[in-house]
Amino acid sequence: MKSPASNLQYVFSPKSVCIVGASHEPSKIGHAILRNFLQAGFKGQIYPVNPHSSEILGMRCYASVQDVPSPFECAIIAIPAEAAVQALLECAKKGAKAAVVISGGFSEVGNKKLEEKLVQTAKKYSIALIGPNCMGSLCISSQTDSVFLPTYKLGRPKKGEIAFISQSGAIGGCILDLASRYGIGISKFVSFGNASVIDESDLLQYLAGDEETKTIVLYLEGVKDGKKFLQIASEITPQKPIIALKAGVSASGTVAVASHTGSLAGSAAAYKAAFAQAGIIEAHTLDDLFDLPKIFMLPRTNGKRIAVLTNGGGNGVLAADAIEYHNLQLASLSSQTTSALKSFLPTYANAKNPLDIIGDADAARYEKSLQLLLADKNVDAVLVILLFQTPALDSSVTGIIAKAAQGCAKPIVCVSTGGEYTEAQRRQLDSMGVPTYSSPSSAIRALSKLIEYCERNCP
Amino acid sequence: MKSPASNLQYVFSPKSVCIVGASHEPSKIGHAILRNFLQAGFKGQIYPVNPHSSEILGMRCYASVQDVPSPFECAIIAIPAEAAVQALLECAKKGAKAAVVISGGFSEVGNKKLEEKLVQTAKKYSIALIGPNCMGSLCISSQTDSVFLPTYKLGRPKKGEIAFISQSGAIGGCILDLASRYGIGISKFVSFGNASVIDESDLLQYLAGDEETKTIVLYLEGVKDGKKFLQIASEITPQKPIIALKAGVSASGTVAVASHTGSLAGSAAAYKAAFAQAGIIEAHTLDDLFDLPKIFMLPRTNGKRIAVLTNGGGNGVLAADAIEYHNLQLASLSSQTTSALKSFLPTYANAKNPLDIIGDADAARYEKSLQLLLADKNVDAVLVILLFQTPALDSSVTGIIAKAAQGCAKPIVCVSTGGEYTEAQRRQLDSMGVPTYSSPSSAIRALSKLIEYCERNCP
C-alpha cells in the first residue's frame, strides 16, 4: 500500500478538484475557495459540491460527492467536522488521492476520536490529507489556491523559490500577505493545522524533491516525530536552507499551543539544540519569518568582509556596530578602490568603509561607488543604505542597484527607513530580487545568517 | 554673561529668523529651508539673505546680513564653512540669540580651528548655536522648520508629546518620516551635529522644562560631558522617560563616528551601565527609535499581567512566548470574565488567555471581548492582535479600539502584520494614539519597557 505522503503532488498539482462545501454566499469559506480557484486560473476540472445549489459562480454545482460525474484527484473539504469524515470517505471512493480538510472541530477541541476516523480513511485509501483545522494550500505554478481568505484581504505572492509550511493559518496569512506586498515570490504554501496524516516531515521531504523550491520556511507549534523530522531536515539543509520558527517554547506558550493545534510543544533549549544539529536556521519572531528567507535569494558567500555604502553617516555608524555585533567584518577597501573613489567623490566625503557618499549623492554617484565596491577583492558583500529623504536621490537608483545585482556573485542587501516614498522604493527593490530591510541591524542580521549557512554548507 | 543654553527658546520659538544662504534654486538647501518655513506657516518675520537675489519665493531678499532692516532672534546659516563664521558674527551684531548652523566643513573634516572661531562668537554673544554640520530643527507648535529636506521627501509629523534629539540628521530624518507616515505626533526635533556649543545635555535640560514634551528620544554618537549628561538625565527620567540609542559602540563604529560628527565614542558596556544608572531606556536599533517612544503615549502601569486578544491562534502562541521571554505574565482571567466571554463566544472558542476569538471574529466580537478584558481586575494591560486578512474583520475595529483606549487607565497595544490593507489600519490606529507593532514580540518588548519604567518611577 502506498503511503499518504507519496500522493502529496496531488495536493499541489491536481488535475481536478472537488470543493465540498462550495457556497454562493460570499461570506462563506466555501465561496472564497471556489472563487480563489477561479481567480488563480486553475486549468483543471473543478467540481463544487453543495446540496442547496445547482450553480455557483457560473459553475455547475453537485448535490453530493456521489453525484460528481467523474473521478477527481484532490478534495477540498470545508464543512462541519462530523460531515467532513463522511465526505472524505465519499471522495476516496471517487478516487481522490489528496484532501485538504479546512474544517475545524477535531483534536484541537478534544475530538480525538473524530480525527482518528479521518486518519483511518486517509490511510486506507493512501490519501495525502492536509489538516484538519487548516487554512488551505497554494501552488503558484499549478494555479492551485485552496486558501480560504479572499484575495482582496490577503494578497497572493508571485512565483518564486521560497516554500512556506505553516502549522498556523494565521501566521501563514501574515507572511503571504507581506510577500505579496513586497513582490517576494513563493513556490508553494501549505498550512497543515493538526497534521493528522501529513506532517511537517512529510512536507519537508516533498519539498526536498521539488525543483521549484530553493528555500524552505517553517512555522511549527509542535513536531510529530522528532527523530524523523531531524533526520529529514539534516538531509535537506546542505542543499536547501530551512528557516524555522518554533512557537510555544514558553510554559504559557505550550499551554496555548495545546488549545490551538493540539500539538505537544517542547522547551526552547531542546529545539535550539536540535535545530542547530540539523543545520536549521532558527527564526525567533514573526518578523524573522519574512526577513530571513529573502536573504537566500542572493548569491552564496562565506566571506565576512562587508562594505557599507550610504548617503547618511549615522546609518553607516549603526551598520558598523551591527557588523561587529554579528561577528562579521567591515571590509578594508583596497588602495585601488580608495583612489578610484577619491577621483570622483566630493572632497568632503571620506573614501573609507563605511563609505558615506554624503547627503547630496545622486543615483550616478551610488552607481559608480557600488561598482567599485563590488569589484574590490577585499569585499565579500555590500550593504547599500538609501536615505530617500534627500532631494538628490531619486527612484532611478533602485534600477541601478537591481542591475548591479544581476549576475553579480556578491550579495547586495539594502536598507531604507522612512515613510510612503521610501516604502514604495523598498517594494520596488524587493520585487527586483534585492532584499531590503528597515534598519542596518536587521539587514546585517539576515546577511549573517546567509554567511553562516554558507560557512557550513558551501565550503 | 548669559550662557548660550539659556537662549535655547530662540531656536524653537523665534519671533524672527534670518536665513543666510536662502536660494531661488529648488535643489539648494537654502531654498528648501525658506520654503519649509513658509509651508509650516511660520508667523514671525523671515529675512532671506543672498547677495545674488532680491526676491525669493515672493519674499524680499537682502544682499547681506548687515542689510537686514531689523534685529532678529534666530539665524539659520546654510553657506560654506568659512563664510559661515563671518555670517554668525554679523547675525550676532543684529541681535541674534540663537543660530542653527547647517554648514558642514568643521571639526568633522579636521577643521577644528574654524569651529573654534564659531564657538568663540557664540559664547561671546550668548548665542544658542545648534550645529555646525546639522540638519536643522523643528517645533510643531511654533511652526518653525529649519530642516533642509523638502516636505515631499520627508513628511513632517503632527503635534505630539515626543521630542527627538538626534546627533545625526539622517537618523533624525528616518524617524521623522516614519512618525509622519504613522501619524505619531512630536513636539520638537533637533539635529545637533557637531554639538560645538549646544550639546545633548543642554537640549535635555531645555526639554525637561518644556511643557509640550512628555517623552525624549536621543540618538547619540558621543557625549560631550559624561558627568553633566548623566546628572541631568537622572533628574529628568523620573518625570519624563528618555529613550537613547548610542551609536559607535563597536571598534569599527567608533572609527566611523570620528569621521561623521567628530565625537569620541565609548564602549557598549560603559554606556549600558551609565544609561541604567540614570534610568535611561536603552534603544539598540533604528527600529527601536520608532517602536519604543510611542509606547509612552499610553497610561502608566507597573502591573505585569497581560491579556492577549486575537483572531489567530498562532499569533496568540507567539505573544505568550514573548510575554514570558520579557518577564511579564499572562494574566489569569477572573471567573466572571470567563463566564461573560462564554456567554457570547462561539462554542469552538476557548475562553482562556491568550483569548483566541477565532478567525470569524468581527469588530463587535472584538469590542465585547476587549471590554471584558479591560474590566478584569486581574488584567493590567491588553495586547490586541488583529489579522485583517480574514473577511469578517473590517476597518471599524480600529475606531472601536481607539474608543476603548480613550480614558482607559490600562494600556492597549496592537499588533497587525500584513500588506497594504493592514498597513492602512495600523496607521489609523497609531494616529489615534494606539501604538501598533509588526509582531507580538516587538509589541511585548515595547510594553515591557513601559512597565519597567513604571516599576522604577511610578510606585
Chai-1 contact restraints between the chains, C-beta under 6 A:
chainA,res_idxA,chainB,res_idxB,connection_type,confidence,min_distance_angstrom,max_distance_angstrom,comment,restraint_id
A,V109,B,Y348,contact,1.0,0.0,6.0,A-B,restraint_1
A,L149,B,Q389,contact,1.0,0.0,6.0,A-B,restraint_2
A,P150,B,P391,contact,1.0,0.0,6.0,A-B,restraint_3
A,K153,B,Q389,contact,1.0,0.0,6.0,A-B,restraint_4
A,L154,B,Q389,contact,1.0,0.0,6.0,A-B,restraint_5
A,G155,B,G419,contact,1.0,0.0,6.0,A-B,restraint_6
A,S168,B,G314,contact,1.0,0.0,6.0,A-B,restraint_7
A,A170,B,G312,contact,1.0,0.0,6.0,A-B,restraint_8
A,A170,B,G314,contact,1.0,0.0,6.0,A-B,restraint_9
A,A170,B,N315,contact,1.0,0.0,6.0,A-B,restraint_10
A,A170,B,L387,contact,1.0,0.0,6.0,A-B,restraint_11
A,I171,B,G314,contact,1.0,0.0,6.0,A-B,restraint_12
A,G173,B,Q389,contact,1.0,0.0,6.0,A-B,restraint_13
A,C174,B,T417,contact,1.0,0.0,6.0,A-B,restraint_14
A,C174,B,G418,contact,1.0,0.0,6.0,A-B,restraint_15
A,D177,B,Q389,contact,1.0,0.0,6.0,A-B,restraint_16
A,D177,B,G418,contact,1.0,0.0,6.0,A-B,restraint_17
A,D177,B,G419,contact,1.0,0.0,6.0,A-B,restraint_18
A,S180,B,G419,contact,1.0,0.0,6.0,A-B,restraint_19
A,R181,B,G419,contact,1.0,0.0,6.0,A-B,restraint_20
A,R181,B,E420,contact,1.0,0.0,6.0,A-B,restraint_21
A,A247,B,V317,contact,1.0,0.0,6.0,A-B,restraint_22
A,A247,B,L318,contact,1.0,0.0,6.0,A-B,restraint_23
A,G248,B,V317,contact,1.0,0.0,6.0,A-B,restraint_24
A,V249,B,D321,contact,1.0,0.0,6.0,A-B,restraint_25
A,S250,B,D321,contact,1.0,0.0,6.0,A-B,restraint_26
A,S250,B,E324,contact,1.0,0.0,6.0,A-B,restraint_27
A,S252,B,A320,contact,1.0,0.0,6.0,A-B,restraint_28
A,S252,B,E324,contact,1.0,0.0,6.0,A-B,restraint_29
A,S252,B,L330,contact,1.0,0.0,6.0,A-B,restraint_30
A,G253,B,V317,contact,1.0,0.0,6.0,A-B,restraint_31
A,G253,B,A320,contact,1.0,0.0,6.0,A-B,restraint_32
A,G253,B,D321,contact,1.0,0.0,6.0,A-B,restraint_33
A,A256,B,G316,contact,1.0,0.0,6.0,A-B,restraint_34
A,A256,B,V317,contact,1.0,0.0,6.0,A-B,restraint_35
A,A256,B,A320,contact,1.0,0.0,6.0,A-B,restraint_36
A,A256,B,P354,contact,1.0,0.0,6.0,A-B,restraint_37
A,V257,B,V317,contact,1.0,0.0,6.0,A-B,restraint_38
A,S259,B,N350,contact,1.0,0.0,6.0,A-B,restraint_39
A,H260,B,G313,contact,1.0,0.0,6.0,A-B,restraint_40
A,H260,B,V317,contact,1.0,0.0,6.0,A-B,restraint_41
A,T285,B,S439,contact,1.0,0.0,6.0,A-B,restraint_42
A,T285,B,S441,contact,1.0,0.0,6.0,A-B,restraint_43
A,L286,B,T417,contact,1.0,0.0,6.0,A-B,restraint_44
A,L286,B,S439,contact,1.0,0.0,6.0,A-B,restraint_45
A,D287,B,S438,contact,1.0,0.0,6.0,A-B,restraint_46
A,D287,B,S439,contact,1.0,0.0,6.0,A-B,restraint_47
A,G312,B,A170,contact,1.0,0.0,6.0,A-B,restraint_48
A,G313,B,H260,contact,1.0,0.0,6.0,A-B,restraint_49
A,G314,B,S168,contact,1.0,0.0,6.0,A-B,restraint_50
A,G314,B,A170,contact,1.0,0.0,6.0,A-B,restraint_51
A,G314,B,I171,contact,1.0,0.0,6.0,A-B,restraint_52
A,N315,B,A170,contact,1.0,0.0,6.0,A-B,restraint_53
A,G316,B,A256,contact,1.0,0.0,6.0,A-B,restraint_54
A,V317,B,A247,contact,1.0,0.0,6.0,A-B,restraint_55
A,V317,B,G248,contact,1.0,0.0,6.0,A-B,restraint_56
A,V317,B,G253,contact,1.0,0.0,6.0,A-B,restraint_57
A,V317,B,A256,contact,1.0,0.0,6.0,A-B,restraint_58
A,V317,B,V257,contact,1.0,0.0,6.0,A-B,restraint_59
A,V317,B,H260,contact,1.0,0.0,6.0,A-B,restraint_60
A,L318,B,A247,contact,1.0,0.0,6.0,A-B,restraint_61
A,A320,B,S252,contact,1.0,0.0,6.0,A-B,restraint_62
A,A320,B,G253,contact,1.0,0.0,6.0,A-B,restraint_63
A,A320,B,A256,contact,1.0,0.0,6.0,A-B,restraint_64
A,D321,B,V249,contact,1.0,0.0,6.0,A-B,restraint_65
A,D321,B,S250,contact,1.0,0.0,6.0,A-B,restraint_66
A,D321,B,G253,contact,1.0,0.0,6.0,A-B,restraint_67
A,E324,B,S250,contact,1.0,0.0,6.0,A-B,restraint_68
A,E324,B,S252,contact,1.0,0.0,6.0,A-B,restraint_69
A,L330,B,S252,contact,1.0,0.0,6.0,A-B,restraint_70
A,Y348,B,V109,contact,1.0,0.0,6.0,A-B,restraint_71
A,N350,B,S259,contact,1.0,0.0,6.0,A-B,restraint_72
A,P354,B,A256,contact,1.0,0.0,6.0,A-B,restraint_73
A,L387,B,A170,contact,1.0,0.0,6.0,A-B,restraint_74
A,Q389,B,L149,contact,1.0,0.0,6.0,A-B,restraint_75
A,Q389,B,K153,contact,1.0,0.0,6.0,A-B,restraint_76
A,Q389,B,L154,contact,1.0,0.0,6.0,A-B,restraint_77
A,Q389,B,G173,contact,1.0,0.0,6.0,A-B,restraint_78
A,Q389,B,D177,contact,1.0,0.0,6.0,A-B,restraint_79
A,P391,B,P150,contact,1.0,0.0,6.0,A-B,restraint_80
A,T417,B,C174,contact,1.0,0.0,6.0,A-B,restraint_81
A,T417,B,L286,contact,1.0,0.0,6.0,A-B,restraint_82
A,G418,B,C174,contact,1.0,0.0,6.0,A-B,restraint_83
A,G418,B,D177,contact,1.0,0.0,6.0,A-B,restraint_84
A,G419,B,G155,contact,1.0,0.0,6.0,A-B,restraint_85
A,G419,B,D177,contact,1.0,0.0,6.0,A-B,restraint_86
A,G419,B,S180,contact,1.0,0.0,6.0,A-B,restraint_87
A,G419,B,R181,contact,1.0,0.0,6.0,A-B,restraint_88
A,E420,B,R181,contact,1.0,0.0,6.0,A-B,restraint_89
A,S438,B,D287,contact,1.0,0.0,6.0,A-B,restraint_90
A,S439,B,T285,contact,1.0,0.0,6.0,A-B,restraint_91
A,S439,B,L286,contact,1.0,0.0,6.0,A-B,restraint_92
A,S439,B,D287,contact,1.0,0.0,6.0,A-B,restraint_93
A,S441,B,T285,contact,1.0,0.0,6.0,A-B,restraint_94
